[in-house]
Amino acid sequence: MRSSLRRGEAGWAVLVLATVLSVMVPAVRGGEDAPLPRYADAPEELRPWRGAPRPLHEHFREPTEFRGAGREEDPATNPATVRLGVLLPLEGPDGAIGRATLAGITLAVEEANRDGGFRGIPFELVVRPDVAAWGAASNRLVELAFDEAVWGVLGAVDGSSTHVMLRVALKVEIPIVSTADTDPTLTETRIPWLVRVVPDDRQACYRLALEAFRTRGLTRVAVLRTNERYGRMGVAEFADAARRLGRPVVADLRFEREGRVGEGVLARLRESRADGILLWGGAEEMGRVARALRDAGIRAPILGPDRMLAPAFLREAGDAAEGATAAMPFDPAAAGEAGAAFRARFRERHARDPDPPAAYGYDGATLLIGAVREAGLNRARILDALRSDRTRAGVTGELRFDPTFNNLGRVVLATVREGSFHAATR
């Protein structure tokens, strides 16, 4: 009995102490009015625990450093070429993203070689296809690191394969510049060997949520997504933002492979009385789903991620695409003269306008090339050079990296009007 009482008294003591600390900590740490760093640069009204006392600790506020050996090794000298690896899907559902990214990377390398390469030595791309099979990307990375002796790797699209590849990078110690993978958790691994130049899906979801609930005044948004990691992780921040704005999503539904929408899903959408739909998946899939929704008489406005910007979405959706709004990962107007000049050079080289994956492929390659030129042929020093500055200028505008070295670029919206996307600048 006495033992039980003492445990109870100890529990009360802990509770009292926790209560006192919860009152004292804001005063000690600067009070509730002190600026609270926002994780992933979340808008103030979407910040988690807004209005609560400042926490004792916040994760992902300090960069993770590489503290291993390697910097002391003398850089390699006089190779025939300076090899840079590329790991991208060139076929399949993500093939269009991979090919566009490779076009931007290729232009950056060609321009760097015309500008003298690396101390007179030309850069060379070693391209390996990324396939959607578990472990395939990690095997390719090992080949690039050891068999091909590349100094850094560009690319990555699929979140699952990139996560596996990143853990291999930790072991083989090779820098990766991610140009197209938007998985929000990718830079949360605290593995310092990766820098991401494209804004992730959190940035897209913040922008889409504010557009849906604040600008358009929607109140009953449903989620319709692919049943894989890209869909599951991509929409998570939108669902959180909707809840924080007092408008939780009314349904979280899946469409089937290749964009088929079952009658049960259509029935649940009608029952939800959704006045907006967040559509999330591959470009072709989303195009087919948009067509199926309109054919079924569902007229709610459609919002989606940057993959919706691909020509395949417009082709598959046809006139059902009219009015659809997508998150665009950079503001063309904010890119300024550098962006305009890049678009002109890209058109001259590839006979078409660059899309966002091409632009970020160019920026990622330029970042890696600059790091090699600064650090020399030593992977650890190249990593240091990649992470030496949290702000960089690019053809997509300013690259502004958070402590996890994820680019917090400005996301804008683009809406389909008369069969093509038109970007807003607000």
C-alpha positions in Angstrom: 0.0 0.0 0.0 2.8 2.4 0.9 4.7 1.5 -2.2 1.7 2.2 -4.3 1.1 5.5 -2.6 4.7 6.5 -3.2 4.4 5.7 -6.9 1.3 7.8 -7.0 2.9 10.7 -5.2 5.9 10.5 -7.6 3.5 10.6 -10.6 1.9 13.8 -9.2 5.3 15.3 -8.7 6.2 14.7 -12.3 2.9 16.1 -13.5 3.4 19.3 -11.3 7.0 19.7 -12.6 5.9 19.3 -16.2 3.2 21.9 -15.7 5.6 24.4 -14.1 8.1 23.9 -16.9 5.4 24.4 -19.6 4.8 27.8 -18.1 8.4 28.7 -17.5 9.9 27.5 -20.8 8.3 30.2 -23.0 9.7 32.9 -20.7 13.1 31.3 -20.6 13.2 30.7 -24.4 11.9 34.1 -25.4 8.1 33.7 -24.8 5.4 32.9 -27.3 6.0 36.1 -29.2 9.6 35.0 -30.0 10.0 33.9 -33.7 9.5 30.2 -34.1 11.5 28.7 -37.0 9.0 27.1 -39.4 9.8 23.6 -40.5 9.9 23.3 -44.3 9.1 27.0 -44.5 5.4 26.3 -43.7 3.1 29.4 -44.0 2.3 30.8 -40.6 -1.3 29.7 -40.6 -0.3 26.1 -41.5 2.5 25.8 -38.9 2.0 22.8 -36.6 1.1 23.6 -33.0 0.6 27.3 -33.8 -0.2 29.1 -30.6 1.3 26.5 -28.4 4.3 27.2 -26.1 7.6 26.9 -27.9 8.9 23.3 -27.8 12.2 22.5 -26.0 13.6 21.0 -29.2 12.8 21.1 -32.9 14.2 18.6 -35.3 15.8 19.4 -38.6 17.0 22.9 -37.5 20.7 22.2 -37.8 22.5 20.7 -40.8 23.8 17.1 -40.4 27.5 17.1 -41.0 29.7 14.4 -42.5 32.3 13.8 -39.9 34.1 10.9 -41.6 37.4 10.5 -43.3 38.2 11.3 -46.9 39.0 15.0 -47.0 42.6 14.3 -46.2 43.1 12.3 -49.4 44.8 14.0 -52.3 42.5 14.8 -55.1 42.8 12.7 -58.3 44.8 14.3 -61.0 44.8 14.1 -64.8 42.0 11.7 -65.6 40.9 11.5 -69.2 37.4 12.8 -68.3 35.7 13.9 -65.1 32.8 11.4 -64.9 29.4 12.4 -63.4 26.7 9.8 -62.9 23.1 10.1 -64.0 20.4 7.8 -62.6 17.0 8.5 -64.1 14.0 6.5 -65.4 14.1 6.7 -69.2 11.1 4.5 -69.9 7.8 3.6 -68.1 5.5 5.9 -66.2 8.2 8.3 -65.0 10.2 8.1 -68.3 9.0 11.6 -69.5 10.4 13.2 -66.3 13.7 11.3 -66.7 14.2 12.2 -70.3 13.3 15.9 -69.7 15.7 16.0 -66.7 18.5 14.4 -68.8 18.0 17.0 -71.5 18.7 19.8 -68.9 21.7 18.0 -67.4 23.1 17.4 -70.9 22.9 21.1 -71.8 24.6 22.1 -68.5 27.5 19.7 -69.2 27.9 20.7 -72.8 28.1 24.4 -71.7 30.6 23.5 -68.9 32.8 21.8 -71.4 32.7 24.7 -73.8 33.8 26.8 -70.8 36.9 24.7 -70.2 35.5 21.7 -68.3 37.4 20.9 -65.2 40.8 22.6 -65.5 40.8 21.7 -69.2 39.5 18.2 -68.7 36.0 17.5 -70.1 33.1 16.4 -68.1 31.5 13.1 -69.1 28.0 11.8 -68.3 27.6 8.2 -67.3 23.9 7.4 -67.6 22.2 4.5 -66.0 18.4 3.8 -66.2 16.5 3.8 -62.9 13.8 1.1 -62.9 10.9 0.7 -60.5 12.3 -2.5 -58.9 13.2 -2.8 -55.2 17.0 -2.5 -54.9 17.7 -1.7 -58.5 18.7 1.9 -57.9 21.1 0.9 -55.1 22.8 -1.6 -57.5 23.1 1.1 -60.1 24.7 3.4 -57.6 27.3 0.9 -56.6 28.1 0.4 -60.3 28.5 4.2 -60.8 30.6 4.6 -57.6 33.0 1.8 -58.1 32.9 0.5 -61.7 32.5 3.8 -63.4 34.3 5.9 -60.7 32.0 8.9 -61.0 32.5 11.9 -58.6 28.8 12.6 -58.0 25.4 11.4 -59.1 22.4 13.4 -60.6 18.8 12.4 -60.9 16.4 10.2 -58.9 12.6 10.4 -59.3 10.9 7.6 -57.4 10.8 8.1 -53.7 11.1 4.4 -52.8 14.1 3.7 -54.9 15.8 6.9 -53.9 15.4 6.1 -50.2 17.2 2.8 -50.8 19.9 4.5 -52.9 20.5 7.1 -50.3 21.4 4.5 -47.7 23.9 3.0 -50.1 25.3 6.5 -50.7 26.0 6.7 -46.9 28.1 3.6 -47.2 30.0 4.3 -50.5 30.2 8.0 -49.6 29.2 9.7 -52.9 27.4 13.0 -53.3 23.9 12.9 -54.9 22.1 15.9 -56.3 18.4 15.0 -56.5 16.7 16.9 -59.3 13.2 15.4 -59.5 12.3 13.4 -56.4 9.7 15.3 -54.4 9.2 12.8 -51.6 9.0 15.0 -48.5 10.8 12.5 -46.2 13.9 12.2 -48.4 16.0 14.8 -46.7 14.7 13.8 -43.2 17.0 10.8 -43.2 19.8 12.8 -41.7 22.1 11.4 -44.3 24.3 14.3 -45.5 25.2 12.9 -48.9 22.2 14.3 -50.7 21.2 17.8 -51.8 17.8 18.4 -53.4 17.3 21.3 -55.8 13.5 20.7 -56.6 11.0 21.8 -54.0 9.3 18.9 -52.4 5.6 18.0 -52.1 5.2 19.9 -48.9 5.8 23.2 -50.7 3.2 22.1 -53.3 0.6 21.1 -50.7 1.0 24.4 -48.8 0.3 26.3 -52.0 -2.6 24.1 -53.1 -4.2 24.1 -49.6 -4.2 27.9 -49.4 -5.6 28.1 -53.0 -8.4 25.7 -52.2 -9.5 26.9 -48.8 -8.5 30.6 -48.6 -8.6 31.9 -52.2 -11.4 29.8 -53.6 -13.3 29.2 -50.4 -13.8 25.5 -50.8 -15.0 23.6 -47.8 -15.3 20.0 -48.9 -12.2 18.8 -50.7 -11.7 15.1 -51.5 -8.4 13.4 -52.2 -8.2 11.0 -55.1 -4.7 9.5 -55.4 -2.6 6.7 -56.7 -2.1 3.7 -54.3 1.7 3.9 -53.9 4.3 5.8 -52.0 4.1 8.9 -54.3 0.4 9.3 -53.6 0.5 8.4 -50.0 3.4 10.7 -49.0 2.5 13.5 -51.5 -0.9 14.3 -50.1 -0.1 14.0 -46.4 0.8 17.7 -45.9 -2.3 18.8 -47.8 -4.5 16.7 -45.4 -2.7 18.2 -42.4 -3.1 21.7 -43.8 -6.8 21.2 -44.4 -7.3 20.1 -40.8 -5.4 23.1 -39.5 -7.6 25.4 -41.6 -10.7 23.7 -40.1 -11.6 22.0 -43.4 -10.5 18.3 -43.1 -10.7 16.4 -46.3 -14.1 14.7 -46.7 -12.7 11.5 -48.5 -9.3 9.9 -49.1 -9.9 7.6 -52.1 -7.6 5.6 -54.5 -7.8 5.2 -58.2 -6.6 1.9 -59.8 -3.5 1.3 -61.9 -3.3 3.2 -65.2 -5.9 5.7 -64.1 -9.0 3.5 -63.9 -11.7 4.8 -61.5 -14.2 2.2 -60.1 -17.9 2.8 -59.8 -17.6 2.5 -56.0 -15.1 5.4 -55.9 -17.3 7.6 -58.1 -20.2 6.8 -55.9 -18.3 7.8 -52.7 -17.2 11.0 -54.4 -20.8 11.9 -55.1 -21.8 11.0 -51.6 -19.1 13.2 -50.1 -20.5 16.2 -51.9 -17.0 17.3 -52.6 -16.6 20.9 -54.0 -13.0 20.3 -54.9 -10.8 17.3 -55.7 -7.0 17.0 -55.1 -5.8 14.6 -57.7 -2.4 13.0 -57.2 -0.5 10.5 -59.4 1.3 10.2 -62.7 0.6 12.5 -65.6 -1.2 10.0 -67.8 -3.1 8.4 -64.9 -4.3 11.8 -63.8 -5.4 12.7 -67.3 -7.5 9.5 -67.5 -9.0 10.1 -64.1 -9.9 13.7 -64.9 -11.7 12.4 -68.1 -13.5 9.7 -66.1 -14.7 12.3 -63.5 -16.1 14.6 -66.1 -17.7 11.7 -68.0 -19.4 10.7 -64.7 -20.8 14.2 -64.3 -18.5 15.2 -61.4 -17.7 18.9 -62.0 -15.7 19.8 -58.9 -12.5 21.8 -59.7 -9.4 19.7 -59.9 -6.1 20.5 -58.3 -2.9 18.5 -58.5 0.9 18.3 -58.2 3.6 19.4 -60.6 3.4 16.1 -62.6 0.1 17.4 -63.9 2.0 19.9 -65.9 3.3 17.2 -68.3 1.9 17.1 -71.9 0.6 13.6 -71.2 -2.0 14.9 -68.7 -3.4 17.3 -71.3 -3.3 14.6 -74.0 -5.2 12.0 -71.9 -7.7 14.4 -70.3 -8.6 16.3 -73.5 -11.2 19.0 -72.8 -11.7 17.5 -69.3 -8.4 19.3 -68.3 -9.9 22.7 -68.7 -9.7 24.6 -65.4 -7.4 22.1 -63.7 -4.8 23.8 -61.5 -1.3 22.4 -60.8 1.5 23.4 -58.4 4.4 24.6 -60.5 7.7 24.2 -58.7 9.1 27.6 -59.7 7.9 30.9 -60.9 9.1 31.6 -64.5 8.7 35.3 -63.9 11.0 35.2 -60.8 13.7 33.4 -62.8 14.5 36.7 -64.5 17.1 37.1 -67.2 18.9 33.9 -66.3 15.7 31.9 -66.8 14.9 33.6 -70.0 18.4 33.0 -71.4 18.3 29.3 -70.3 14.9 28.9 -72.1 16.4 30.3 -75.3 19.5 28.1 -75.1 17.4 25.0 -74.4 15.1 25.7 -77.4 18.2 26.1 -79.6 19.7 22.8 -78.4 16.5 20.6 -78.1 14.0 22.4 -80.4 11.4 22.7 -77.7 10.6 24.7 -74.5 12.1 23.3 -71.2 9.7 22.0 -68.6 10.4 22.1 -64.9 12.3 18.8 -64.8 14.6 20.1 -67.5 15.2 23.3 -65.7 15.9 21.6 -62.4 18.1 19.1 -64.2 20.2 22.0 -65.5 20.4 23.7 -62.0 21.3 20.4 -60.4 24.1 19.7 -62.9 25.4 23.3 -62.6 25.5 22.9 -58.9 27.5 19.7 -59.0 29.8 21.0 -61.7 30.5 24.1 -59.6 31.3 21.9 -56.6 33.7 19.7 -58.5 35.5 22.8 -59.9 35.7 24.3 -56.4 36.7 21.2 -54.5 38.7 19.1 -56.9 38.4 15.4 -57.5 37.6 14.3 -53.9 34.1 13.2 -53.0 34.1 14.4 -49.4 35.3 17.8 -50.5 32.8 18.0 -53.3 30.1 17.3 -50.7 31.4 20.2 -48.6 31.3 22.5 -51.6 27.7 21.4 -52.4 26.7 22.4 -48.9 28.9 25.5 -48.5 26.1 28.0 -49.3 22.4 27.8 -48.4 21.5 30.3 -51.2 22.3 29.8 -54.8 21.3 31.4 -58.1 19.7 29.2 -60.7 17.7 29.3 -63.9 14.7 28.4 -61.8 15.2 31.4 -59.6 16.9 31.5 -56.2 17.7 28.1 -54.7 17.1 28.5 -51.0 18.1 25.5 -48.9 16.8 24.6 -45.5 19.1 22.8 -42.9 18.4 19.4 -44.5 19.5 20.9 -47.9 16.1 20.7 -49.4 15.3 23.7 -51.7 12.5 25.9 -50.4 11.7 27.3 -53.8 8.6 29.5 -54.5 5.8 27.3 -55.8 3.2 29.0 -58.0 0.0 27.7 -59.6 -0.7 27.0 -63.3 -4.2 26.6 -64.6 -5.4 25.1 -67.9 -7.1 27.6 -70.2 -7.9 26.7 -73.8 -5.9 23.5 -73.7 -2.6 24.7 -72.1 -1.3 25.6 -68.7 -0.8 29.3 -67.8 1.2 30.1 -64.8 0.1 32.7 -62.3 2.7 34.9 -60.6 0.9 35.8 -57.4 
